[in-house]
C-alpha cells in the first residue's frame, strides 16, 4: 500500500531571529514549531505567535501539521491584522 502525500507531509513552523546582540542563545521547541535566535523581544514575539497559531488551529480541530496552506495563511493573516 502506497502512502498518500498527506500521510508523508511533515510540516513545522520554523522561526529564526537574527537581531541578537547580547550573545544569549535562545531556542524554543513546542508542538509543531522550533524557534531559534533573536533578541529577547524578538524571541518572545515568535513564541507568542507560534502559541497563538497552535491555539487558533486547535479550536478548529487542526494543527500546523494537518492544516492546509490556505488555513495557515488565514490564521497568520488574522494574527497580523
C-alpha positions in Angstrom: 0.0 0.0 0.0 1.4 3.4 -1.0 1.1 6.3 1.4 -0.6 9.4 0.0 1.1 12.8 0.2 -0.9 13.9 3.2 0.5 10.9 5.2 4.0 11.8 4.2 3.8 15.5 4.9 5.8 16.7 7.8 5.0 20.4 8.5 6.5 22.5 11.2 6.8 26.2 11.9 10.4 27.3 11.9 11.2 30.8 13.4 14.7 32.3 13.2 15.7 35.7 14.7 18.8 37.5 13.6 18.8 40.6 15.7 20.6 39.1 18.8 23.3 41.4 20.1 23.7 40.0 23.7 25.2 36.6 22.7 22.5 34.7 24.5 21.5 31.5 22.6 17.7 31.2 22.5 15.9 28.0 21.5 12.3 27.1 22.0 10.6 23.9 20.8 6.9 23.3 21.0 4.3 21.2 19.4 4.9 21.6 15.6 7.3 24.5 16.0 11.0 25.3 16.6 12.2 28.9 17.3 15.9 29.9 17.3 17.8 33.0 17.9 16.7 36.6 18.1 16.8 39.2 20.8 14.8 38.6 23.9 12.0 40.7 22.4 12.0 39.0 19.0 12.2 35.5 20.5 9.3 36.3 22.8 7.2 37.6 19.9 8.0 34.5 17.8 7.0 32.3 20.8 3.7 34.2 21.3 2.9 33.9 17.6 3.6 30.2 17.4 1.4 29.6 20.5 -1.4 31.7 19.1 -1.3 29.8 15.8 -1.5 26.5 17.6 -4.4 27.7 19.7 -6.4 29.1 16.8 -5.9 25.9 14.8 -6.7 23.7 17.8 -10.1 25.5 18.2 -10.8 24.3 14.6 -9.6 20.7 15.4 -6.5 21.3 13.3 -2.7 21.6 13.9 0.2 23.0 11.9 0.8 19.6 10.5 -2.8 19.0 9.5 -3.8 22.5 8.3 -4.0 23.3 4.7 -1.8 26.0 3.2 -4.9 28.3 3.0 -5.8 27.7 6.6 -2.3 28.6 7.7 -2.3 31.8 5.6 -5.7 32.7 7.1 -4.5 32.2 10.7 -1.3 34.2 10.2 -3.4 36.9 8.4 -5.7 37.1 11.4 -2.8 37.5 13.8 -1.3 40.3 11.7 -4.4 42.3 11.2 
